[in-house]
Amino acid sequence: MFIHHVYFWLKPDLGSAEIQKFEETVKTLPGISHVKIGDVGKPASTDRPVIDRSYSYSLLLAFESMEKHDQYQVDPTHLKFVETCSTFWDKVLIYDSETI
């Protein structure tokens, strides 16, 4: 299993139309055929010192293999998301992991 977890910090001055466009477009990513499991979320209301709630949205995608992940990276839906939404964020952090 290959896990791809992406955290987005959206620009604070985005309008509601831009936020809606980001949400609509990021929600298309879990539906890409190479993705086994996918989820889009916002920070939960949990509040403990070890929890970072500073991000705007998270994207969690699970793939059967790194090869499936690599295919996802060049999928037209993913490329369209980056093209459409990359101007909406200030920061992106990605954590990839593989099952041990």
PyMOL commands that set and color helices and strands:
alter all, ss='L'
color gray80, all
select helices_A, chain A and resi 16-26+29-31+66-73+76-88
alter helices_A, ss='H'
color red, helices_A
select strands_A, chain A and resi 2-10+37-41+57-63+89-98
alter strands_A, ss='S'
color yellow, strands_A
deselect
rebuild
show_as cartoon
